[in-house]
Every structure is written in structure tokens, then in C-alpha cells.
Amino acid sequence: MENKQIRRNLYRALRKTGVRKEQISPEADFQDDLHFDTTDWKIFTYYLESIFKVNIEEESIKNLHSVNDTITLLRQTA
């Protein structure tokens, strides 16, 4: 999948999770900048898997710290 398409779909998943557009950047940290809690992670994982048509291991999700980490993961799996 092309990098631009990954970013666009990832941003769409973040928006559906409730993240405001101005908060989204590759450097945004899920804990510090986006204030993700366990519910946000479950919703975000659901949208990632449904939008990208992939199954993401829970261990992989635990290793995500920033939007950029997610882009890297999706490049490997999508």
C-alpha cells in the first residue's frame, strides 16, 4: 500500500476514534498528545483492522507509541 494512502486511512481511523484533526501529526504521541485510554485503543484497533483489512496482534498494538510507529507497522502489514 502506498505511503500517502496509509497516512490518509490512518488519519481517518484516528478521526473516527475521536481525535481532532489539528492534533494529528506523525510525531503525535498516543499517551501525551492524543490522551488515549484503554477504550480509545480498542476503538482505534477496530478501525485500523476494518479500514486496512488486517489483523493486528495485541503485542504490536502495545508497542505503538506515536502515529509514526503506526505508519511503520501498517507499511509492514497492509
Order of alpha helices (4+ residues) and beta strands (2+ residues): alpha-alpha-alpha-alpha
